Amino acid sequence: MGKTIAYLRISTDQQDLESQRLEIENYAESKNLPIDEWIQVEISSRKNMRDRRISELIKMVRRGDRLIVSELSRLARSMRETHNIVHDLSKRKVEIASRE
């Protein structure tokens, strides 16, 4: 079994890292999943994938790993970009979980 990675990102003052963290922790607990690593970013979605640490995330995951996000929108700035990221992760056989 692979590792579980949680990804959190806020881009405005109205968003809250703690609420995302709580949602992810509740999900992980309900599925009896230990979270092995947290990636936490406080940056605008207008920044590139490297700055949002998405490139790092995609490089670090391996077949059988699991990514948990509070919402898929935390990964990308557009539906197209979300689709591309999810596609890249799926090709790597990474499971993606979100409350959506």
Summary of the structure (lengths in Angstrom):
residues: 100
radius of gyration: 12.6
end to end distance: 24.0
largest distance: 36.8
contacts: 272
relative contact order: 0.23
helix: 37%
strand: 20%
